[in-house]
Amino acid sequence: MNKNRSGYRLLSKLYFRLLPVQILLLLISSVNDIISSLSASNFIGGEAMSAIGLYTPIGAFCYGVGMMFVGGSQILCGKYMGENEIEKTRKVFSADLLLTAVFSAVMTAVCLIGSLGDLTRILTPDPVVRESLNRYLLGKAAGIMPLMLGLQISSFLSLENQTKNATAASVALLVSNFGLSYLFVGVLGMGEFGLALAPSVSLWIFLLIEMQHYFSGKSMMKLSPAGIGFREVWQIVKTGFPGSVGDGYIVILSFIVNALIVRFIGSVGLSAYAATTSVMDILWTIPCGMQAVSRMLMSVSIGEEDRKSLTDVMRIGLFKCFPLVVCVTAAVIALAVPLTRMFYRDPADPVFEMTVTAFRILPLYLPLSVVTLQFACYAQAFGKQFLVHLLSLIDELLGVAVFSFLLIGPMGISGLCIAPALSGAVCVLAIVLYSWISRKAFPQNVEQLMVIPDDFGVPEDARIDISVRNIDEVMNVSKQVIDFCRRRGIDGRTAFFSGLCLEEMAANVVQHGFHKDNKKSHSVDIRVTHKRDDVILRIKDDCIPFDPAERQEIFDPKDRAKGAGIRVVYKSAKDIRHQNILGMNVLIIRM
């Protein structure tokens, strides 16, 4: 149990430490939209709401492209960090920011030209609404650059375990947007321009707070434009595109759903569905946040060629996240009436009962979406493009559209709201069938369901996993490693020094890392692999960031007795590398 579960426990702790920040970052867009809508409806009027609606596709396009860059760069950086390729990681970081800056500049210019040149007539023929949109667009143009760059920096801060920085920036963004919206619109009367300028200024504040880590010079990521070529840019786009294509499907689906509602239910259905989806969009950040965390952890596991950790991340998503989302779903269904009263007061109004029905059915898609998103991000990180596109097409367009078309006539709003859940069930079936067809056998466990290639990582008999939670357990490490090496036919000298090195470094973590913070418990996750005639020792812990190479006794010639053990490690190993990934110290020793 101790050997098999240590890495799982460590990953699980890390997973749920990263999750709140990812959800908060995803919530920003929804909360900002609510603030803008409230300011527009209370201080300006219908034209401002129309301007917000007309800008929505432009904003969605920018956000979708930004998330494509995030997905591509995050997966590539995670893999390179897992491979200990720091220079490649920095190249992707630099290429991503450069690509984002260029795209942002182009979109800013498009918005400015569209506003100042009154080219918005292609969006609306109404001169009053167009004038309102032009003012709104002018303010929004100022926020495109910080929005796009902020999305990228947020993902890199997570990779560097700077979640406090990202959290502070997010809180500052929400507070400043609320205050500036009231100041610009309610007090100064700046109308649509002020309505758009408030979040734009707030986004610059958000970006500057995030960038403090990189201004400090302490970041692992360094901006180095020299040497960046088309290859890095193409890799980011190629890797990120499959995960973002679903955003385009959602836009198409929204037109289809709206048309079906108008055709079969009417304006009352539109009002009920809009009220329900405004709440569901906020709750949707929970499975999407889980997907973002899984994508980071899976990418690192793929870079490390760690089959067990890759499977463990999927297990966390399925066996810990899924029940959590089931509880959220049950709570929404139970609170259907109070949630409806946020929008509509009169129970006798047809829209009231229709909204209650929607709140009792639509949330059913959330648990199934966890399964779909977990497998989609795994497939994207592993390069299984067919599976990514298949799940996106079913879950975000075809499945929902077909079930909505078939059920909205006989079932009304109930048929429309059950369609996403049915589509999710089809996606789960597609995942099982994909595994069954690929393996030519029905999947019996999570690893088989994932269809991890047989040649990925090392066989079970070529690795051992050890958990260390106290100094007493450290004493057994050397014997376990030596026994493993002997079973693998490794020469006695390499076996002896492998055990000695691992025992010394594990003891170093327990003695110096376990007591330097206020956490109640720590553990050291040890993996030993035999690969290509090398014995590779990996030591992973969740203590404070510390590189053992920085210990003075390694290089201090004055006292030869001091730090004798760690000197032996550095002299006997072929290569020793350390890095802090997502808040975990990872030390790799190649013997």
N, C-alpha and C positions, 0 to 999 in steps of 0.2 A: 504493500500500500504506500509506504513512504517513498519508495523508489519511483513508483508509477505516477503518483499524484503531486509530487513536489512542483514540477514545472507547471502543472495545471493550476495549482493554487497561486503561484506567483503571477501567472498570466491573468488569472481571474481578478486578483487585486489590482493589477495594472489596468485591466480593461475598464473596471468600474471607477477607477480614479480619473481616467481620461474622458469617460462618457459625459459627465455633466458639462464640461467645457464645450465639447462638440455640439451638444444639444443647444447650449446657450448661443453659440456662434450661428447656428441655423435658425434660432428664434429671432435673431435681430431683424431679418428682412420682414417677417410677419408682423412683429411689433411695430416696426417703423411704418408699415402700411396702415396699421390701425390708427397710429398717431396722426398720420397725414389725412386719413379719411375723417377722423373726428374733427380735426382743425378745419378741413374744407367744409364739412356739413354745418358746423357751428358758427363759422366766421365769414365764409365767402358765399357758397351757394352751389346750385346745380351745375353751373359751367365748370367749376373747379373739379367736381366729382367726375364730370365727363373727361376733363383733361387728364386726370389720374388714370381713368380707364383706357384712354387712347394711348397713353404712354406705356401701359403695362406690357404690351408685346415687345417694345424696345428694351425695357428694363429686364424682361425675362430673357431676351436674347443675350444681353450683356452678362447677366448672371449665369446663364447656361454655358457660355463660352468660358467664363471665369472658372466655373466648376470643372469644365473639361481640362483646363490647364492644371487645376488643383489635383484632379484625379491622376493625370498622367505624371506630373512631377512627383507626387506623393508616392506612387507605386515605384517609380524609378529610384527615388532617393531611398526608400525603404529597402529595396533590393541591394543597392550599393552599400548602404550602411550595414546590412547583414553580411555582405561580402568584405567589409572593412575597406572599401574603396572610397576613401574620403575625398580624393581629388575629383573622381567622377561625380560624387554627390554634389560638390561645390559647382561643378560645371552645369549640372542640371538646375541647381538653384539660380545661377546667374542667367542661364538661357531662359528659364521660366519668367524671371522678373523683366528681362529685356523684351521678350515676346509679349508679355502682358502690358508693358508700358507702350509699346508700338500700337497694339490693338486699341488700348484706351485712348491714345492720342487721335487715332482715326475716328473712333466713335464720338469723341468730344467734338471734333471738327464737323462731323455729320450733323450732330444736334445743333451746333451753333449756326451752321449754314441753313439748316432747315427752319430754325426759329427766325433768324434775322432776314432770311430771304423769303419768308412766308411760303415755304415749300410744303407746309403741313396741309395744304389743300388736298393732297392725295389721300389724307387720312379722314378728313371731314369736309363736307361742302358748306357747313354752317359757319358764317363769318364770325359770329359771337363766340362760338366754341373754339374756333380756330385761333382767335386772338388770345383766348384764355390758355390754349395749349402752347402757343408761342412763348408766352411769359413763363409758363411752367417748364417748358423745355430748356429755356435759357438758364434757369436755376439748376435744373438737373444735370446739365452739361458739366457744371463745376464739380460734380460728385462722382463722375464715371471713373476717373483715374484712381482716387482713393478707394472706391468700392472694389475695383478689380485687383489692385495691389494688396488691399487689406485681406481679401480672400486668400491670396497666395501666402502672405506672411503668416496668417493664422495657422495654415497647415504646417509651415516650417517650424513655427513656435511649438506646435504639438510634438513634432519629431524631435525637437531639442529639449523637451520637457519643461518648457517655459509657459505652463498653463496659467500661472498667476498673472503673468503679463497679459495674456490673451483675455483673461477674465476681467482684469482692470480696464482694458481697452473697451470691452463690450459694455460694461456698466457705464463707463464715461460716455459712450456713444448714445445709449438709450436716455440717460439723464439729460445730456446736452440737446438731443433732438427734441425732447419734450419741452425743455425750457426755451430753446430758440424758436420752436414752432409757435409757442404762445407769444413770444416777444415780437417776432417778425410779422405774424398774421393777426394776432389778437390785439397787440398794443400799437405797433407801428403801421398796421394796415397795408402791408406790402403785397397783399393779394397772392395770386398764383406764383409769382416769382419768389416771394418769401416762403411760401409753402414748400417749394422745391429746394430753396437755398438752405433751409434749416437742416435737413438730413445731409446735404452736401457738405456743409461746414462740419457737422458732427462726424462725418466719415473721415475728414482730414484729421480731426482730433483723434479718432480711433486709430488711424494709420500711424500718426506720430508717436502715440503711446506704444504701439506694437513695435515700432522701429527702434525704441530705446535699447533693446537687447543687442541689436546689430550696431548701433552707434557706440556701445560700450567697448567693443573689441573683444568680448569674451565669447562670442558665438562660435559654434563649430562651422556654420555656413559662412562663407566669405564671398562677397561680390567680386568676381574677377572676369570681366567681359573678354579679356584676351583669350584667344583660342576657341571661343564659341563658334560653332559652325552650323550648317544646315542640319547635320546629323542629330545634334541634341534637340533642336527645335522640332524636327520631324518625329523623334522618339516621343516627345511630350504629347504632341497632337495625336499620333498614332495610338499611343497607350491610353490616352484619356477619352478619345472619341467614342468608343463603344459604350462607356459608362454614361455619357451625356446624351446619347442619341435619344434616350427616353424622354428628355425634356422636350424635344421636338414632337414626339408622339403625343405628349400631354397637351400641347397647344392644339394639335389637330383634334384630339379627343374632346377638348372643351367645346369646340365648335359643334361637334357631332351631338354631344349631350345637350347643349343648349337648344339645338334645332329639334331634338326629340321632345324635350320638355315643352317647347312652344307648340309643337304639333299635337301632342297627346294630352298635355295637362293644362298649359296656359301660364299666364304671368304669376298666378299663385304658386305654381310649382317652381318657377324660377326663384321667387322670394324664399320659399322654404329651403330649396337646395343651396342657395347662396348663403343663407344663415348657417346651415349645418356645415358646409365646407369651410367657412371662415374659422370655425372651431377645430375642425378636423385638420386643417392646414397646420395649426399649432401643434396638435398631437402627432402629426406626421413627422415632426422633427425628432421624435424618440427613436423610431426604427431607422431613420436616416442617420441620426447620430451614432447608433450602433453600427451601421454600415461603415461610417467613416473610421471608427476605431478599428473595426475588423480589417478594413483595407490596409491601415498602417501596420497592424501586427502581422497580418498575413504576408505583406510585402517583405518585411524583415525576415520572417521565417523562410520564405522562398529564397531570399538572398543567402541565408545561412544553410540552405538545403536541409532544414530541420523538419522532417516529416511529422514527428510527434507534435511539435509546437503548432504547426500548420493545422493539424487535425484538432488540437486542443482549442484553438481559437474558434473553429467552427462549432465545436461542442459547447463552448461558452455561449455563443450566439443562439444555438438551438435549445439548450437545456437550462440556461439561466435567463437569457433575454426574452425568450418566447413566453415563459410564465409571467414575467413582469408586465409584458404588453397585454397579456390576457387579463390581468388585474385592472389595468388602465381601461381596457375595453369594457369590462364589467361595470366599472365606476361610471363611465359615460352613459351607458345604457340605463343604469339605475337613476342617473340624474337628468334623464331626457326632458322631463317637465321643467325643472328649474333652469336648465340651459335654454330651453325655448323661451322662457319668460324674460331672458336677457334681450330678446329681439321683439317678441310679440306678447301683449298683455291679455288680450281678450280670448278666453278659451272657446268662445262661440264662433270666432273667426275661422274660416276654413284653413287659412294658412297656419294657424296654431296647431291643429291636430296633425296636419301634414308634416310640420317641422318636428313634432314629437315622434312621429313614425320614422322620419329620416334619422333622428338621433338614436333610435332603438335598433336600426338595421345597418346603417352605413359603417359604424365602427367595427363591424365584424371582419372587415378586410384587414385590419391592423395586425392581428397575430400572424396571419398567413403571409403578410408582406415581409415580416421578419425573415421567414424562410427564404423567400424569393430574393430579398436584398442581400442576405448572407451569401447565397450561392452565386449571385450576380457579381459581387465584389471579388469573391474567390476566383471566378472564371476570368474576370478582367485582369486581376493580378497575375494569374497563371497563363494568360494569353489564349484562353479558350473562347475565341471570339464568337464562334457559332452559338454557344450557349448564352453568352451575354446578349446577343441580338435577339435570340429566340425568346428569352425571358422578358426583355424590354418590349418586344412586339406584342406578346400576349398580354402582359400585365398592364401596360400603359397605353394600349390602343386597341388591338384586335379583340381580345377577350372581353373587355368592358363594353366595347361598341356593339359586339354581336349579342351579348346577353342583355344589354340595355334595349336593343332593337326588338328582341324576341319577347321581353317581359314587360316593357313599359305599357304596352297596349292592354293586356289583360290584368295587370297588377298595379298600374299607375306608379306613384312615387315609390312604393315598396319594391317593385320590380327594378326600378332604376337604382335603388340603394343596395340591393342584394347583388347586383351585377359585379362590382369590384371583388366581393368575397368569392363568388363563383369563379371569376377570372384567376384569383389567387390559388384556388384549389386546382385549377387546370395547370398553373405554373408548377405546383408541387408534383403533380402527376408527370409533367414534362421532365422535371429533374430526375424522378425515379426512372422513367423510360430512357432518358439519355444515358444514365448509368447502366441500365439493363442492356441496352443495345451496344454501348461501347465495350462493356466487359463480357458480353454474351452470357451473363449470369445475373440473377436477381440480387441486388445489394443486400447484404446482411448486417452492415454496420455503417457508421458515418464515413469512415475512410473509403470504403467501397463506393458509397454514394457519391463521394467527391471525385472518384475516378482519378486519383493521384497516380501519375505514371510510375511503373515498377522501378525504373532506373533513377527516380528522384531520391536523393539522400543516400543513406547507407542501409543495408539489411539489418534486421533486428539483432542478429548474432554478431554484428560488427560494431555494436555500440552498447554502452551501459549508461543508466541514469541514476544519479545518487543525490539524495537530499541531506543537507547538513543544517541542523538548527541549534546546535550547541557544541562546545569544545570537546565533549566526550565523543560525539559522533565523528569528529574530525579524525580521531585516532584510528578509526577503521577504514578511512578512505584509502590510504596507501595500500593495504592488503587487497582491497577490492580491485584496485587498478592493476596491481601486479598479477593477480589471478586472471583478470581479463586478458592482459597482454600474453600471458603464458598460453591461454586457450587459443589465442590467435596466432601462436607460433612466433611471437616477437622476441628478439634476442634479449637476454637477461639484463644487459646494461641499460637498454632503452626502457625496459619494464621497470627496473629499479628507480631510475631517475624520473620516469613518468609518475610513479607513485609518490616519490619524494617531493617533486614540484607541486603536485596537486595538493598534497597534505599541507605543505608550507603556505601556499596561497589561500587555501580554504581557512586555515588557522588565522592568517592575516586579516581576512574579512571578518571572521567571528570576533577576534580580539579588538580590532580597530574600527570596524564598521557598525557592529550591532548596538553599540552604546553611545553613538554620537548624535542621535536624534531622539525625539520623544515617542517614537513608534513603539507599540507594545511588543511586537514580535517581528522577527526577520527570518529568512531562510536563504540558504545558498543552493542554487540549482546547478548541479554539475552534470556535464555530458562528456563522455569519453568515446571517441570514434577512431576506428582504424580504417584509413582511407589512403589508397595509393602509397603504400609502404610508410606512411606517416601515422603517428599517434597524435591526435588533435584533442587537446583538453580545453573545454569551454566552461568558464565559471561565470555564473550570472547571479546577481543579487540586487535587492531593492534598497540598499543603504545609500547614504549621501554620495554624490559623485566623487570618485577618487581614483586617480591613476597611480598604481604602485610604482611606476617608473619615476615618480616625483619624490619618492622617499630618499632622503639625503644619504642614508647609509650605503646605498648601492654605489654611489660615486665618491664617498668620503674615504680616502686612503689612510686616514690617521688611526682609526680603530678597526683593525681587521676582524676582530671578534664580533663586533657589533653588526647585526644583520647578516650573519654568515649564511643562514638558510636562504634568504632572498637573493644573496649574491650567487649561490649555487644555481638557483632557478634561472637567472639571467645568463649564466655562463653555459649551462647544459642545454638550453632550448635553442632550436634553430631560429625561431621567430616568436616574439611576444607583442601582441597588439591589444590596446584597450580603447574602448569608447563608451560613452554614455548614450544609450538609445532609449528614448521614451521613458526616461527616469530610471533605467536599470543599468548598472555597471556590467559590461560584458568584456571579459578578459579571455583572449584566445591564445593558447600556448601550443606551438607546433614542435613536436619532439622528433 
